[in-house]
Amino acid sequence: MTVLEVRDLRVTFRNGTVPAVRGISLAVGRGEVLGIVGESGCGKSATALALTGLLPPGARATGSVRLRGRELIGLTDAELARVRGRDIAMVFQDPMSALTPVRPVGDQIAETVQIHQGAGRTAARARAVELLDLVGVPDPARRARAYPHELSGGMRQRVMIAMAVANDPAVIVADEPTTALDGTVQARVLRVLRAARDATGAAIVLITHDLGVAAGLADRVMVMYAGRAVETGPVDEVYARPRMPYTIGLLQSVPRLDGRPPFAPAEDTADRPRLVPIEGHPPVPGRLPGGCPFAPRCPVAEPRCREAEPDLRPVGADGRAVACVRDIRDPAGVYPRPVPPPPAVPVPSDRRWRRPVLEVSGLTRHHPLYTGGRLRRRTGTVRAVDGIEFDIREGETLGLVGESGGGKTTALMEILRLRAPQAGRIAVLGQDTATLTAARRKALRRDVQVVFQDPLASLDPRMRVADILAEPLTAHGARRRAAAGRVGELLALVGLGAELAGRYPGNLSGGQRQRVAIARALATEPRLVLLDEPVSALDVSVQAGVLNLLEDLKARLGLAYLLVAHDLAVVRHVADRVAVMYLGRIVELGEVPQVYHRPAHPYTRALLSAVPVPDPPRERRRRSVALPGDRPDPADPPAGCRFRTRCPRHAALDPVRARRCLQVDPEPVRVGDDQLTACHYPEAMTP
């Protein structure tokens, strides 16, 4: 039974001058999940806001949105308020902006029950506790009295879902519900969405840029580009046999945890295939090119593609439709796969014969906690980094992974300081940072550079690109004329045109800004580059280009990378070795193929199982390892093994063996040729 039907939905901003959504039509049945995917700016979130009547002032929606046969377009705010929360609910991308910070979360859930069901205060609060228990919030009665800032990001998102299902709505609109969440938290939130769908029978419209999330949750998928649907159909069919070049490009841009290139023949056994980025950028709403909006980026565009914009046309059965004039049957041949350049700086294949670039041993960083007020008193210690050890050799990439709060960025910043650590030892290019003079430290900074997560925050908005690239050169003694002469060379090195030299960072796209940040890091010809989540804020198509660029530069310049990331699929694509951190300790370390195929630590296994794969049949067959509870407070880690409170393996041990986990913090033990794990009972498994 169809519960939500949309016909020719159009959304415009700035009093009708900027079209954001241009004629979307869809239908969702009871208990069905429709995934809407695409790059940023394609109109996904504008569609979600139009469905729920939450468009900002100056925006206008036309067309038809019928919920259980009732037309929503044209209703007054008061009429929509009686529908929202009862018949249609929304899970927002950022729960902190959707929850009231000065009221307990239980009261906010109870309020929706009181308004739409007329329940009394006591009954509504009891219902709020039931809903928190339904979505898997531990100790729901106590958490109901907590304020939003007292909950973790995953818990806040589960509170949003509890609020959305409080009145058994017919439709739930989830707008990027897992963005910025750790993999394990994301997996838990997706399980909660499935449970909410099963418990209420609600239809779900899932807005996401993560093709893996859509593969695991959606029944049907709609691919949007430039405000329109360009391909629709069952998720299995669209992912396996896409007919629109844009859909094909998206699927080939995604780094995959399983290492298998999409649409590749069975005999293709490449373990780390080259990503295929979509060249160019999406058009700006209101300034669309003539004909097909994707034609300027399409590798198989024809002259007729620029004559008229194609409409969605049916292809095959099961409601499949595509907006393309070509009849593409072989998706593998649409985009030529880039060929990596040969390494210009040869390095020995055996890492034991390469010189170390970075050596870290016993690195510790503890932060004291004090009470507030005039008489400050120390109350504890946050063990951000607690005695980690690893090394990086020439031409090698080490990925540092784990959940937020595990100590990854703290470790990176300790290395970047090039000073004596709180405890332990850091050696860069054979030089102990504790013994450096000011002059030697400045000289060493030429060889150690960093690329941060947010390029807009790390690039001076008042400086032109040319000045940004010349600044590190002049800081290390180069003449201004010589530094200015290298700007064009650096831009060409990262695949940018010389015409961008006169622009400001605000006039660049996200991918261009990140490439400028990489060019600035390479200006001093470093030997070690620290990468702090360098692609987490980018669309998959832009992400693919940046990841390929990092690989090319490593081969061409012989660079070594320390990559901090939470996306294990990205790490698999670019890293040679991986270190898994939990509560300030490294719990597993080794070569990427060994750790990914045979994880010995249960935490590594849980992280790998939580990463969605953009292959619907395989994603549905994979078994996710659910970690109970939330990460302990780094100021009060558990005694013995720090992971034991969430460890599924510990829960299955007999009392005698479990006592060891309770009392002794495990030291790293060798479980392979180049694989260490800090676990009393390591076991190699296939995730």
C-alpha positions in Angstrom: 0.0 0.0 0.0 1.4 3.4 -1.0 1.6 5.8 1.9 3.6 8.6 0.3 3.2 9.7 -3.3 5.1 12.7 -4.8 4.4 14.0 -8.2 6.4 16.7 -10.0 7.8 18.2 -6.8 9.7 21.5 -7.5 11.6 23.6 -4.9 12.9 27.0 -5.6 15.0 29.4 -3.4 15.4 33.2 -3.5 11.8 33.9 -4.4 11.8 31.4 -7.3 15.1 32.4 -9.0 17.2 29.3 -7.9 15.7 25.9 -8.7 16.9 23.3 -6.2 14.5 20.4 -7.0 13.2 20.1 -10.6 10.3 17.7 -11.0 10.8 14.8 -8.6 8.2 12.0 -8.5 8.3 9.0 -6.2 6.1 6.6 -4.3 6.9 4.7 -1.1 4.9 1.8 0.3 4.3 0.7 3.9 7.5 -0.8 5.4 9.5 0.1 2.3 12.9 2.0 2.3 13.6 4.4 -0.5 17.2 5.6 -0.7 18.0 9.0 -2.3 21.7 9.3 -3.2 23.9 11.8 -5.0 26.6 14.4 -4.5 26.3 17.5 -2.3 24.1 20.2 -4.0 22.0 17.7 -6.0 18.8 18.5 -4.1 18.5 15.6 -1.6 18.1 17.7 1.5 15.8 20.2 -0.2 13.6 17.3 -1.1 13.5 16.0 2.5 12.6 19.5 3.8 9.8 19.9 1.2 8.3 16.5 2.1 8.0 17.6 5.8 7.1 21.2 5.1 10.2 22.6 6.8 11.6 24.7 4.0 13.1 28.0 5.1 11.6 31.5 4.3 12.1 32.5 0.7 11.7 28.9 -0.5 8.7 27.6 -2.3 7.5 24.1 -3.1 5.0 23.2 -5.9 3.7 20.0 -7.3 2.0 17.3 -5.2 3.0 15.5 -1.9 0.2 13.2 -0.8 0.5 11.4 2.5 -2.1 8.6 2.9 -4.1 10.4 0.2 -4.0 13.8 1.9 -2.3 16.7 0.0 0.4 18.4 2.0 1.4 21.1 -0.5 -0.6 24.2 0.4 -1.4 23.4 4.0 -0.9 26.2 6.6 1.8 26.0 9.2 -0.8 25.1 11.8 -2.2 22.3 9.7 1.3 21.0 8.9 2.2 21.0 12.7 -0.6 18.6 13.3 0.8 16.2 10.6 4.5 16.5 11.5 5.5 14.1 14.3 2.3 12.1 14.0 1.9 11.0 10.4 5.3 12.0 9.0 8.5 12.4 11.1 12.1 13.5 10.4 15.5 12.4 11.7 17.9 15.2 11.1 21.5 15.1 10.2 22.7 16.9 13.3 20.8 16.0 16.4 22.4 18.7 18.5 20.7 21.3 16.3 17.4 19.5 16.5 17.2 18.8 20.2 16.6 21.6 22.8 19.8 21.9 24.8 18.1 23.1 28.1 15.6 20.2 28.5 16.1 16.5 29.3 15.8 14.3 26.3 13.0 12.2 27.9 10.9 15.4 28.3 11.4 16.2 24.6 10.2 12.8 23.6 7.3 12.9 26.0 6.2 16.2 24.6 5.5 14.7 21.2 3.4 12.0 22.8 1.4 14.6 24.8 0.8 16.9 21.8 -0.2 14.2 19.3 -1.8 11.6 21.5 -3.2 13.7 24.4 -1.4 11.5 27.0 -0.9 12.6 30.5 2.5 13.7 31.8 3.2 10.5 33.7 2.1 8.2 30.8 4.1 10.3 28.3 7.3 10.0 30.4 6.8 6.3 30.7 6.3 6.0 27.0 9.6 8.0 26.5 11.5 5.5 28.6 10.0 2.6 26.5 11.0 4.3 23.3 14.6 4.9 24.5 14.7 1.2 25.4 13.3 0.3 21.9 16.2 2.1 20.2 18.8 0.5 22.3 19.8 3.3 24.8 21.3 1.6 27.8 19.7 2.4 31.2 16.8 4.3 29.5 15.2 5.6 32.8 18.4 7.4 33.7 19.2 8.5 30.2 15.7 10.0 29.9 16.8 12.6 32.6 20.0 13.5 30.7 20.5 16.6 28.6 21.6 16.3 25.0 25.2 17.4 25.7 25.5 14.6 28.2 25.0 12.0 25.6 27.4 10.7 22.9 26.7 11.4 19.2 25.3 8.0 18.6 23.0 8.2 21.6 21.7 11.6 20.5 20.9 10.2 17.1 19.0 7.3 18.7 17.1 9.8 20.7 16.1 11.5 17.5 14.9 8.1 16.1 12.9 7.5 19.3 11.2 10.8 18.9 10.5 10.1 15.3 8.7 6.8 16.0 6.9 8.0 19.2 3.6 8.3 17.4 3.9 5.4 15.0 4.2 7.6 11.9 3.4 6.4 8.4 6.6 7.9 6.9 10.1 8.6 8.4 12.3 11.0 6.5 16.0 10.4 7.6 18.3 13.1 6.3 21.9 11.8 6.5 21.3 10.1 9.8 24.8 8.6 10.1 27.0 11.4 8.8 30.0 12.1 11.1 29.4 9.0 13.2 32.0 6.3 13.8 31.6 3.1 11.9 30.4 1.1 14.9 27.9 3.8 16.0 26.7 4.1 12.4 26.0 0.3 12.3 24.1 0.6 15.5 22.0 3.5 14.3 21.2 1.6 11.1 20.1 -1.4 13.1 17.9 0.9 15.2 16.3 2.3 12.0 15.5 -1.2 10.8 14.0 -2.1 14.2 11.9 1.1 14.1 10.7 0.2 10.6 9.8 -3.3 11.7 8.1 -2.2 14.9 6.0 0.6 13.3 5.7 -0.5 9.7 6.7 3.0 8.6 8.0 3.8 5.2 11.5 5.4 5.2 12.9 7.9 2.9 16.6 7.7 3.5 18.7 10.7 2.3 22.4 9.8 2.1 25.7 10.3 0.2 27.0 6.9 1.5 26.3 4.3 -1.2 27.2 1.5 1.3 24.5 2.7 3.7 21.9 2.7 1.0 23.0 -0.7 -0.2 22.4 -2.3 3.2 19.1 -0.5 4.1 17.2 0.5 1.0 14.8 -1.5 -1.1 14.8 0.9 -3.9 17.1 3.8 -4.8 16.8 7.1 -6.6 20.0 8.8 -7.9 19.7 12.6 -8.1 21.8 15.0 -10.1 21.2 18.8 -10.6 17.8 18.6 -8.8 16.4 15.7 -10.8 16.2 12.0 -10.6 18.5 10.5 -13.2 18.1 6.8 -12.3 15.6 4.8 -10.2 14.9 1.2 -9.5 15.4 -1.7 -7.1 18.7 -1.3 -5.2 20.1 -4.7 -6.4 19.5 -3.9 -10.0 20.7 -0.3 -10.0 24.0 -1.2 -8.1 24.7 -4.3 -10.2 23.7 -3.0 -13.7 23.5 0.9 -13.6 22.4 2.4 -16.9 23.2 6.1 -16.2 26.9 7.2 -16.5 26.5 9.3 -13.4 25.5 6.3 -11.3 28.3 4.3 -12.8 30.8 7.0 -11.8 29.5 7.2 -8.3 29.9 3.4 -7.8 33.4 3.4 -9.2 34.5 6.3 -7.0 33.8 4.5 -3.7 36.7 2.9 -1.9 35.5 -0.6 -1.0 36.4 -2.6 2.1 36.3 -5.8 0.2 38.9 -4.4 -2.3 36.8 -5.6 -5.3 36.3 -3.1 -8.2 32.7 -2.8 -9.2 31.6 -4.4 -12.5 34.9 -6.3 -12.7 35.0 -9.8 -14.2 35.4 -12.7 -11.8 39.0 -13.2 -13.0 40.0 -9.7 -11.8 41.8 -10.3 -8.6 43.2 -6.8 -8.0 43.4 -6.3 -4.2 43.5 -2.5 -4.3 42.1 -1.3 -7.6 42.5 2.2 -8.9 39.5 4.5 -8.1 37.7 6.2 -11.0 36.8 9.8 -10.2 34.2 11.8 -12.0 35.9 14.7 -13.5 34.5 18.2 -13.0 31.9 19.5 -10.6 28.1 19.5 -10.3 26.5 22.5 -11.9 25.4 25.4 -9.8 21.6 25.6 -9.4 20.2 28.3 -11.6 23.2 28.1 -14.0 22.6 24.7 -15.6 24.2 23.9 -19.0 22.1 23.3 -22.0 20.8 19.7 -22.6 21.8 17.0 -20.2 23.2 18.7 -17.0 25.7 15.8 -16.7 27.0 16.1 -20.3 30.0 18.3 -19.4 31.3 15.6 -17.0 30.1 12.5 -19.0 32.9 10.4 -20.7 30.4 9.1 -23.3 28.5 12.3 -24.1 27.3 12.8 -27.7 26.3 16.0 -29.5 22.6 15.1 -29.0 23.2 15.1 -25.2 23.6 18.9 -25.4 20.5 19.5 -27.4 17.8 18.6 -24.9 17.6 17.4 -21.3 16.4 13.8 -21.3 13.4 12.7 -19.3 13.2 9.6 -17.2 12.3 6.7 -19.4 11.5 3.1 -18.4 14.1 0.5 -18.9 13.2 -3.1 -18.2 10.9 -4.3 -15.5 10.5 -3.6 -11.8 10.0 0.1 -12.3 13.5 0.9 -13.5 14.0 4.3 -15.2 17.0 6.3 -16.5 17.4 9.8 -17.8 20.0 9.1 -20.6 19.7 9.0 -24.3 22.2 6.1 -24.5 21.4 2.5 -23.9 24.3 1.5 -21.7 24.5 -2.3 -21.1 28.2 -2.6 -20.1 29.0 -0.2 -17.2 32.6 -1.4 -17.0 33.5 0.3 -20.3 32.1 3.7 -19.6 34.9 5.2 -17.5 38.5 4.3 -18.4 40.3 3.1 -15.3 43.3 5.4 -14.6 46.8 3.8 -14.8 49.1 4.7 -11.8 52.4 6.3 -12.8 55.5 4.2 -12.3 57.4 5.1 -9.1 60.1 7.7 -9.8 61.8 7.0 -6.5 62.4 3.3 -6.3 62.2 1.7 -2.8 63.0 -1.9 -1.8 60.0 -4.1 -1.6 61.0 -5.5 1.8 60.3 -2.7 4.3 63.2 -4.0 6.5 65.6 -2.6 3.9 64.0 0.8 3.9 65.2 3.6 6.1 62.8 4.7 8.9 61.2 8.1 8.5 59.3 8.1 11.8 59.9 6.1 14.9 57.6 6.3 17.9 58.0 4.3 21.1 56.2 4.6 24.4 54.5 7.8 23.3 52.3 9.1 26.1 50.0 12.2 26.4 47.9 12.5 29.6 45.7 15.6 30.3 44.9 16.5 33.9 41.3 17.2 35.0 40.6 20.0 37.5 37.5 21.2 39.3 36.2 24.6 38.3 36.1 27.7 40.5 38.8 29.7 42.2 40.4 26.8 44.2 41.2 24.3 41.5 41.7 20.7 42.5 42.9 17.9 40.3 40.2 15.3 40.0 41.6 12.9 37.4 43.6 12.3 34.2 42.5 11.8 30.6 44.8 9.1 29.1 44.5 10.4 25.5 47.6 8.5 24.3 49.0 5.9 26.6 52.3 4.3 25.5 52.0 3.6 21.7 54.7 2.3 19.5 55.1 2.1 15.7 57.4 3.2 12.8 57.0 4.3 9.2 59.6 3.6 6.5 60.4 5.4 3.2 57.6 5.2 0.6 55.2 3.8 3.1 51.7 4.7 4.4 50.6 3.9 7.9 46.9 4.2 8.6 45.9 5.1 12.2 42.3 4.1 12.7 39.7 3.7 15.5 36.6 5.4 17.0 36.5 9.1 17.9 38.2 9.7 21.2 40.7 6.8 20.7 43.7 9.2 20.6 44.5 9.2 16.9 44.6 13.0 16.4 46.4 13.5 19.7 49.2 11.2 18.6 49.4 13.0 15.3 49.7 16.4 17.0 52.3 15.2 19.4 54.4 14.1 16.4 53.8 17.4 14.7 55.1 19.4 17.6 58.6 18.1 17.1 59.3 18.5 20.8 60.0 16.2 23.7 56.9 14.2 24.4 55.4 13.9 27.9 56.9 10.4 28.0 58.4 8.1 25.4 60.4 8.9 22.3 59.8 10.4 18.8 62.5 10.2 16.2 62.0 11.9 12.8 64.5 11.0 10.1 66.8 9.7 12.8 66.6 12.8 15.0 65.2 12.6 18.5 62.7 15.4 18.9 63.7 15.8 22.6 67.2 16.9 21.6 66.4 19.4 18.9 67.6 23.0 19.1 65.3 25.8 17.8 67.3 26.0 14.6 67.3 22.2 13.9 63.6 22.1 14.7 62.8 24.7 12.1 65.0 23.0 9.6 63.3 19.6 10.3 59.9 21.2 9.7 60.7 21.4 6.0 60.6 17.6 6.0 57.4 17.2 8.1 54.2 18.7 6.8 50.5 18.2 7.6 47.2 18.2 5.7 44.2 18.9 7.9 40.6 17.6 7.7 39.0 20.9 6.9 40.9 22.9 4.2 38.7 25.9 4.6 39.7 26.2 8.2 43.4 25.6 7.6 43.7 28.1 4.6 43.8 31.8 5.3 40.6 33.2 3.7 42.3 36.6 3.2 45.2 35.2 1.1 45.2 34.3 -2.5 46.2 30.8 -3.5 49.5 32.0 -4.9 50.4 33.6 -1.5 49.3 30.5 0.4 51.6 28.3 -1.6 54.5 30.7 -1.5 54.3 31.3 2.3 56.0 28.1 3.5 58.8 28.7 1.0 59.5 32.2 2.2 59.2 31.1 5.8 62.2 28.8 5.1 64.4 31.4 3.5 63.4 31.4 -0.2 63.3 34.7 -2.0 59.8 36.0 -2.9 60.5 35.8 -6.7 61.7 32.3 -6.5 58.7 31.2 -4.3 56.3 32.9 -6.7 57.9 31.1 -9.6 57.1 27.7 -8.0 53.4 28.4 -7.6 52.4 27.2 -11.1 54.6 24.1 -10.6 52.9 23.2 -7.3 49.4 23.7 -8.8 50.3 21.5 -11.7 51.6 18.9 -9.3 48.2 18.5 -7.7 46.3 18.7 -10.9 45.1 22.3 -10.8 45.3 25.0 -13.4 47.5 28.1 -13.1 44.4 30.3 -13.3 43.4 29.4 -9.7 46.5 31.2 -8.4 44.7 34.5 -8.1 41.6 33.1 -6.3 40.7 33.1 -2.6 39.9 29.8 -0.8 36.2 30.8 -0.6 36.0 30.8 -4.4 37.2 27.2 -4.7 35.3 23.9 -4.4 36.0 21.5 -1.5 38.1 19.3 -3.7 40.1 22.2 -5.1 40.7 23.5 -1.6 42.0 20.2 -0.4 44.4 20.0 -3.4 45.7 23.4 -2.5 46.3 22.2 1.0 48.2 19.3 -0.3 50.2 21.5 -2.7 51.1 23.8 0.3 52.3 20.7 2.3 54.5 19.6 -0.6 56.0 23.1 -1.2 59.0 22.4 1.0 59.6 19.0 -0.5 58.9 17.0 2.7 59.7 13.4 3.3 56.9 12.8 5.8 53.3 14.1 5.4 50.8 13.8 8.3 47.2 13.4 6.9 44.4 14.1 9.4 41.1 12.8 7.8 42.0 14.4 4.5 38.9 13.2 2.5 36.2 12.8 5.2 34.4 16.1 4.2 34.5 15.4 0.4 31.9 13.8 -1.9 32.9 10.4 -3.1 33.7 11.6 -6.6 36.0 14.3 -5.3 37.4 11.9 -2.7 38.4 9.4 -5.4 40.5 12.1 -7.2 42.2 13.2 -4.0 43.1 9.6 -2.9 44.5 8.8 -6.4 46.5 12.1 -6.2 48.0 11.0 -2.8 49.0 7.7 -4.2 50.6 9.2 -7.3 52.5 11.8 -5.2 53.8 9.0 -3.0 55.1 7.1 -5.9 56.5 10.1 -7.7 58.2 11.8 -4.8 58.9 8.9 -2.5 56.8 10.3 0.3 55.8 8.6 3.6 52.4 9.2 5.0 50.8 8.9 8.5 47.1 8.8 7.7 44.6 9.4 10.5 41.1 8.2 9.4 37.9 6.6 10.7 37.0 5.2 7.3 38.6 1.8 7.1 37.7 1.5 3.4 39.8 4.6 2.6 42.6 3.2 4.7 42.5 -0.1 2.8 42.9 1.8 -0.5 45.9 4.0 0.4 47.7 2.4 3.4 50.4 -0.3 3.4 50.1 -0.9 7.1 47.4 -0.1 9.7 47.4 0.5 13.4 44.1 0.2 15.3 43.7 2.4 18.4 41.4 2.1 21.3 41.4 4.3 24.4 44.9 5.6 23.8 46.5 2.2 23.1 47.3 0.4 19.8 45.5 -2.9 19.9 46.5 -4.3 16.5 49.2 -3.4 14.0 50.3 -5.0 10.8 50.2 -5.0 7.0 46.8 -4.1 5.6 46.0 -7.4 3.8 46.8 -9.4 6.9 44.8 -7.2 9.3 41.9 -6.8 7.0 41.6 -10.5 6.0 42.5 -12.1 9.4 41.9 -9.6 12.2 43.2 -11.1 15.5 41.7 -8.5 17.9 37.9 -8.5 18.5 37.8 -4.7 18.3 39.4 -4.7 14.8 36.9 -7.3 13.7 34.0 -5.2 15.0 35.3 -2.1 13.1 35.7 -4.0 9.9 32.2 -5.6 10.2 30.7 -2.1 10.7 31.9 -0.7 7.3 29.1 -1.0 4.7 29.9 -2.4 1.3 28.2 -0.8 -1.8 27.0 -4.2 -2.9 23.5 -4.9 -1.7 23.5 -8.8 -1.8 26.9 -9.0 -0.1 26.0 -6.3 2.4 22.9 -8.1 3.5 24.8 -11.3 3.9 27.6 -9.8 6.1 27.3 -10.2 9.8 28.0 -7.1 11.8 29.6 -7.5 15.2 27.5 -5.4 17.7 29.6 -3.9 20.5 27.6 -3.5 23.7 27.5 -0.2 25.4 29.6 2.9 24.6 33.3 3.6 24.7 34.4 4.1 28.4 35.6 7.4 29.6 39.3 7.9 28.8 39.6 9.5 32.3 38.5 6.2 33.9 39.5 3.3 31.7 38.6 -0.2 32.9 41.2 -2.2 34.8 42.9 -4.9 33.0 42.1 -5.1 29.3 40.5 -1.7 28.3 38.2 -3.4 25.7 36.8 -6.1 27.9 33.6 -4.2 28.9 32.6 -4.3 25.2 34.4 -7.4 24.0 32.1 -10.2 22.6 35.0 -12.7 23.0 35.5 -11.8 26.7 31.7 -12.4 27.4 32.1 -16.0 26.1 35.2 -16.9 28.2 35.0 -19.2 31.2 35.6 -17.5 34.6 39.2 -18.6 34.9 40.3 -17.2 31.5 38.1 -14.1 31.9 39.9 -13.3 35.1 43.0 -12.6 33.2 41.3 -10.0 31.1 40.0 -8.4 34.3 43.4 -8.1 36.0 46.1 -7.8 33.3 46.4 -5.2 30.5 47.6 -7.3 27.5 50.9 -6.5 25.9 51.3 -6.8 22.0 52.0 -10.3 20.8 53.0 -11.5 17.3 50.3 -13.4 15.5 51.7 -13.2 11.9 54.8 -12.2 9.9 54.1 -8.5 10.4 51.0 -8.5 12.7 50.9 -7.7 16.4 47.8 -7.7 18.6 47.2 -6.7 22.3 44.9 -9.4 23.2 45.2 -12.3 25.7 43.3 -14.6 23.4 44.0 -13.5 19.8 42.2 -15.4 17.1 42.5 -14.8 13.4 39.1 -14.5 11.8 37.7 -13.7 8.4 35.3 -10.7 8.8 
